[in-house]
Amino acid sequence: MDTAARKLAALAAAGLIVTGTGAGVATAWASTPHGRSRASAGPTASASASAKATASAAPSSSAAARASASPSSTATAIASPSPTPTPSTPSAASAASGGNVPLTTTGQSQILTASQQTAKVGAIFSSSTITPGNHHCTASVVDSPAGDVIVTAAHCLNAGQTTAVFVPGYRDGSAPDGVWHITRVLENSAWTGDGDQDDDVAFAVVAPQNGRSLESAVGGGYTLSTSGTTAATVQLTGYPSATDEPITCTGDAAAFSQTQLVIDCTAFTGGTSGSAWIAGYDADADAGSIIGVIGGYQQGGDTADVSYSIVFGSGTQALYEQAASQ
């Protein structure tokens, strides 16, 4: 069985390629934060996929209905409703930047090859023991003065947590860009107090390694946008906990409510909570602005193919400034 076939077989076994049904994961973990909940997180939320789709007031049609002619790469398509796009060749500039995350057919996720994945996105583990399949969330590097800040969903980390680590560029049990210990977690009091789904975002500070910052190790960070964007084409890259390779998707984010965003992207299952929504993504430079992270409504969604985020505004900016000033 070739590599692509093995990957698809693993995804099928994990339920990652069952479009529209959502792979089942635990709604809570006994003592550690959990990734990508399928449980109701609000008074109007439903654990039923069909009920959730009905509750949405924003465009949430299938990825197939919104397919585009965007160029793709050699990454393996996941549950694609259309033929795999023509492969493209990574440019020298993108390879030098440490990532060539491809644009995909709109709403259609793809597995990233090792040469395509970015070091600015990584997996969160609850301890420094990096065991395959033991990561529970995704985080991304945010540009900051000290180069030591990452962003994820608040339900992925506990305020004051000191055992969790961030592994940028994680793949198949390896940590090519190091294991970075999280020293501080910044979350809004509305989240820590009562789990307000409109405050499901967290920034974390990581310790330097041998005098070197996280950003210097991974080639910088993405910028942060807190202007309240509610409509944009974005790039999502995350780590399903059932596999040890990242997936990516180009999708159209839209307003779900005044405080929440929604997007159709296939196969974003447990472990992808915290995946950044990057607007204006430049694949050659591996650059763009983070306008959200998978989380918020239903802690990110109760099906694999529809995800949510809070709208980034002044509260998010205040949290970032606290983290960046550490």
N, C-alpha and C positions, 0 to 999 in steps of 0.2 A: 504493500500500500504506500503510495507516495505521500510526501509531507502534507500537501493540501488536503488529501483525502483523510489522513490521520487527524488533522485539525478539525475538519468538518465532522468526523465521527465522534470526536471528543465533545464538540459543541452539541451535537445531536443527543449524545448520552446525557449531557447536562441540561438539556432542554433549552439551549440558547437559540436554536433555529426554529422554534415553534412560534410563528408569527401570530400575534394577537391574543395569546393565551397567558403568557407570563410564566416564567419558571418559578416554582415555589421555593421560598427561602424562609428561614425563621423570622418571625416578626420582631423578636427581641432576643438578645443574648444575655445569659445570666449575669455576667460581670464585666463585659466589655462592650464598647459601642458597636453597633451593627451597621452593615452596609445595605443600602437599597431596600427599605421596608416595603412589604405589600399590605401592611395593615392600615386601617383608617386613622388619619391624623387630624381630622377636623369634623365638625358637626355635619357637613354635607358630603364627606368622603364615604366611599364604599369599597369594600374588599372585592366586590364583583367587578370584573373587567367591563362588562356591558353597562353596568350602572355608572361607572366612572366615566365612560365615554359619553354617556347621556348627560352627565352633570356638566361636562365641559361646555363653556360658552364661547370658546375660541376655536379657530379652525384646527381640527385634529383628524383630518382625513388620512387615508393610508398613504404610505410612502410612494406607492406605485402611482397614485393620482397626482403626485407632485414631482415625478421624476424629471430630471433635467439632463442636458447633454454635457454636464461637467466632465472634464477628463478625469480618469482614475489612474490606478497604478497596478502593480502586479500583486497586490494584496488580495487574499481570498475573500470573495463576497459572502456575506451571511444572509441567508434567506432572501436572496434578491428576487424581486418579481420581474426583473428584466435581464437581458443578457449582460455578462460581465463586460464593463467598458474596456476600451483598448488600452493596453499597458503603456505607461510613459516611463521615460528614463530619468532617474534623479539627476539634477544638475550638480556641477561641482560646487556651486555656492551653497546649495542646500545641504550637501554632504558635509561641507566644512562647518556648517552651523550646528551639526549634531542631530539633525532631524529633517526628514523629507515627508512629513505626514501628508498624504495625498488628499485632494478633494475627491469626494465620492458622488455617485448618483444620489440626488437629493433624497434624504431619509433612509439611505441604505448603508448599513454598517459593513465594515471590512476588517479582517484581521491584518494587523501590521506586521511586515517582515522586520527582522532585526535592523536592517539598514534604513528603514523608513521611520521607525519610532523615534520620538524626541526624548531627550534627557530632561526636559522641563516638566514632564508629567511622570508621576510615579505612583507606587502602591504604598498604602499605609499598613503596617503590621503592629500588633499590640505589644510586641517585644522585639528585641534585637535578634532573636532566633529567626532567620529567614528561611522558612520552610515552604516549599511549593504548595500552593492552594490555601495558604494560611493568611493571606492578605484580605482585609475586609472593606477597604475603601480606597478611593483615588484622591490625589491632591496634585496641585500644580504650583510651580514657582512663580511668585509675584515680584516684580521689580521693586526694590526697596533700597534705601541708602546703604544699609549694611549687607544687603544681599543674602538675608537669612530668613525670609518670610515665605510661607506657603499658604494656600487657601484650599478649603474643603468644606464639607457640610458640617454643621454643628453636631448632628447626630452621629458623626463619625468619631468624635473625640470628646473627652470629658475635660472640663476646665480644671486645671491643676494636674492633669495627667502627665507623668514623667517617664513612663515606660515605653510609650509608643515611638515608632521610628518611621521615617520617610525614606523610601528607596527609589530615587529617580532612575528612570530608564530600566526599571526592573524587567527581567525576562527569564523564564525557565529556571528559577531558583538562584539566579546570579544578580549581583549588585555592581554593575560596571562603573557606576559613578559614586559608590560609597553608600554607607548606611548612616543616616543623619538623625541624631537623637533630638526629639522634640522636647524643648525645655519649658515652653509656656504656651498655653492655649487661650485665645481671646474669643469670648462669645458674649452675645447680648444678654443682659439680665432677664429679658422677656423669655429667652430660650431656657436659660438655666433655672429660672423660676417655675415656669409652667409649660415649657416645650412649645411655645408659640410658633406655629408653622411658618409665619411670616418673618422669622428671625433665624431660619435654619442655615446659617453660614458661620464659619469659624476661620480665623487666621491663627497660624502657629509659627513660633520662632524655633529655629533649629540651631544647635551648637556648631561652631566652626570645627574644622578638622585640620590639625597641624597649622593653624593660623590662616587657613584658606576658607573663604565663604562658599556657601552653596552655589550662588550665582556664578562665581568664578569657576566652579567645577563643571557646571552644566551649560555654560554659555549664555548666561543672563536669565531674565524672567519676562513673563508677559506683563503688559501694563494693566492697570485696573481702571475700569470705567464705572463710576457711580452716579451717572447722569439720569438713571431711571429708564434706560432703554427698554422698550417693550416689543420691538419688531426689528429683526436683523437676521441675516444669514450667518450662521455660526459653525464652528468646528468643535466637535466633542470627541475627546479621547479618554478612554477609561479602561479599567481592569476588571472584567468579570471574575468573581472569586472562584468560579469553577474551572478557570484556565489560568495559564501563566504567561499569556501573551496579550498585549493591549489591542483594543479595537478602536476604530475611528469612524466618524460619520459627519457629513456636511448636511445641515438641515436648516429649515426656516423657523426661527423662534417667533412666537406670537404671544399676545396678551391672553392669559387665561382669566385673569381678574386684574384689579388695580394693583395688586401686590404680588401676583404670581405670573410666571411665564410657562409656556407649554411648547413641546417640540415632538415631532414624530421622527424617531431614529430606531431602527430595529436592533434587538439583541442587547439592550442595555439592562442587564440583570443585576442580581446581587453582587456587590463589590464595586459597582460603578458610581455609587453615591459619592458626591464631591467632585465629579468630573467637571472641569471648567467649560463654560460656553464662551468661545473665543470669537468675537466679531472682527470683521476686516482681516481675516486670517491670510497671511502671506506665506505660502508653503515654501518658497525659496529661502526666505529669511527666518522661517519658523517664528513669526511674530504676529501679534494682534492684541486686542483688548478683551479682558475677561468681563463679561456683563452678568454672569450668573454661575451657579454650580448646581449639579443635580441634587435636589433636596426640596424642602418646602412642602407643598401639598402632598400628603400621603408619604412624606419623607422621600420624595422623588418619583413616586408612582407605583401602582400595583400591577402593571403589566410591563413586559419587556420592551415594548415598542413605542410607548408614550412616556415622556419624562417631563419633570417640572423643575422650576427654580424660583427662588424669591427674586423680586425686582431689586437690583442694587441701587440704594439711595444713600441718604445722609447717614443712616445708622451703620451701613456697611463701611462707609468712608471713615467714620469715627473709630470703628474697630480696627481698620487697617492702620490708621494713624497711631493707635496705641501699640500695635504690633511693630510698626516700623520705627518707633521711638525707643524700643528696648535696647 
